[in-house]
């Protein structure tokens, strides 16, 4: 009789435990599963050669280093109908000068220079390249109350996914945003060289062996 009671109690316990593990007690995570997105687009801008300054060239270089993923195309225009003015030869000289400044002064390498005849227009510098820019996950709301009055509502708090605000701020803190897609976005063989140096023990950066690290002693040897 006692054995039957024990079996019955055990069966009821199993049924109760299986009920507790049912889907009715599952709570979805409140942490966002959305990922930061890297969007590709075309950068295009023009600059008047008469007012083009070293500061402007520095801005062009910095933006390209941060966002550019393809060849930097520089096009200088000239007026083919103007005699004694800014000729095609002048345009090529100016394009070469700009390219040299960007290469030697800012370390850019992948640059293509071309000329463009344009009638009845002052000479211009046209800058064009493909760029990748990081943006917050689509549909990921800001932290309630962070964008101004009226945003910190009950509905906003209920629908907010934890982590969305952090990812929105993170995309603004990454300088070379293309690095978010992985090391394939780098335009030099830094990672490969570093891996080889580590494997062969020849140092991290300059190819020289690391110096030995001596231990510390708390007492003097006799």
N, C-alpha and C positions, 0 to 999 in steps of 0.2 A: 504493500500500500504506500509506504514511504517512497519507494522507488518511482511509482507512478506519479506521485505528487511532485517529486523532484524533476521528472521529465516534463510535466506540464508547466512547472514554473520556468524551466529553461526555455521551453518553446515560446512562452509568453514574453520572456525577456528578449529573445531574438526578434520577435515580431516588433516589439517596442523600439529596439535599436535600429531595425531597418526602416521604420517610420521616421525616426529622427534623421536618418541620412537621406531622406527624400529630397526631391528638387524644390519642394515647398519651403525649405529652410535655406536655400541658396541665395546669397546677396551679391549682386554684380559689383565689381570693383568701381570705386569712385575716382580712381586715378586714370587720367586720359591715356588711351592707347594710340593716339594720333602721333605721327612723326613730322618733324620739321621737313619742309619741302624746299628743294632747290630748283628754281625756275630758270630756264634758258630763254634769252631774248637777244635782240640785236641793239647794240649801242651805236647811235649816230649823232654827231654834233658837228657844227661848223664854227670857225673862228676867223675873225678879220685879221689878215696878216699885218695890217698897219698897227694894230693894238696888241698883237700877240706878245706876251711877256714870258720871262723865265718862270714866273709864278704860275702862269697858265699851263706851261709845259709840265711843270711839276705836278699840277693837279691831274693832267691827262695821264701821266705816268702812274700816279698813285691809284687812280681809279682803275686803270688797266691791270695793275698788279693785284688789286683786291678782287676784281670781278672778271677780268678777261680770261678766256680759255682758248682763244684761237689767235690767228695772226692779226697783228695790229696794222691796219691799212691806213696810210696817210696819203691824201690826194691834195695837191696844190693846183689851184685854178689860175688861169691867165687869160687875158683878152687877146685873141689872135688878130684883131683888127686895129689894135693900138700900135702905132709906129713910134719908136723911141720911148715907149713906156715899159711896163712889166711884161717881158717877152717869155717865150717858152724856156729859153736858156736861163733867164732870171728865176723862173719857177723851179727849174731843176736844181739850181744852186741853193735856193731857199729850202727845198725839200731835203736836200742832202744835209744842210746845216741843222735842220730840225731833227732828222734821223740821228745824226751824230750826237746831238745833245741828249737825246733819249737813251742812246746806247751807252755812251761814256759817262753821262751824268747820273743816270737812273738805273742802269743795268738791264735795260730791255734788249731782247735779242731778236725775237721773231717779228720783224718789221718789214713791210712792203711799201715802197714809194711809187707813186704814179702821178701823171699830170692830167689836167682836164681843161680843154679850151672852152671858155664861156664868154660870149660876147656881151659887151656893155655892162660889165660887173667888176667891182674891185676884187683883187686877188683874195682868195679864201683858202683856209686849211680845213679839209674835211677829214674827220676821224671816224673810223668804222671798225667794229670788231664784235664777235659773239661774246656774251657775258652770261655768267651764272650768279643768281642772287638768291640768298636764303630768305624764306618767308615763313611766318607762323603757320602751323597746320590749318588747313581749310576747315572752317566751321568750329574752330577752337575759340571759345569766348575769352575776353579779357577778365582779369580778376574783378569781381563786383566792386564798384566804387572807385576803381583806379582811373577811369576815363572821364570822371566828372559827376556832378550831381544827378541824381535820378537813376544811376546805373545800379546802385546797391539796393536792389529790390528783392522781395521774397522769391519771385520767379527766377531772377538771375542767380540767387544763391542755390536754389534747388537744382538748376540745370548746369551749374558750373562743374567742370571736370578738373580735378586737382592736377596741377602740373602744366595747364595751358598757359598760365601767366608766366611761368618760368621759361617755357620754350619761346614765348613771344619776346621776352627780354634777351634770351640767349642769342637769337639771330642777330641782334644789334651789337653784340659783344665780340663776335667772331670777325676778325679782320679779313682774312682770305676765306670768303664764304664757300668757295668751291672745295675747300678742304673737307667740308662736311660730308662729301660724297665718297671720301676715301683717298688713299695715297695716289691713286691714278690721276688725280687732279693736279699733282705737282708737275712743274715744268723743268725739273732737274733730277738727276739720278742720286739724290742725297740718301734716300732710304736704302737703295741697293748698295752703295758704297759703305754705309754704316753697318749693314748686315754682314758684308764680306769681312770688314775689319774686325767685327766682333768674333766671327768664326775663327779667324786666323790669329787673333790676339794681337793685332798690330795697332790698337788704339781706336778711339771713337771718331776722331775728326781729322787729324793731321798725319795719319799713317805711322806715328811714332808709338812704341810700346808704352803702356802705362807704367808709372813708377810704382815699386812695391810699397805697400802700406805697412809700416812697422807697428807692432803692438805697443801698448802702454804698460808700465809696471808701477806698482804702488810701493815697492821697496827697492833699495839699491842692492846690487849684487856684490858679494864679498870677494 
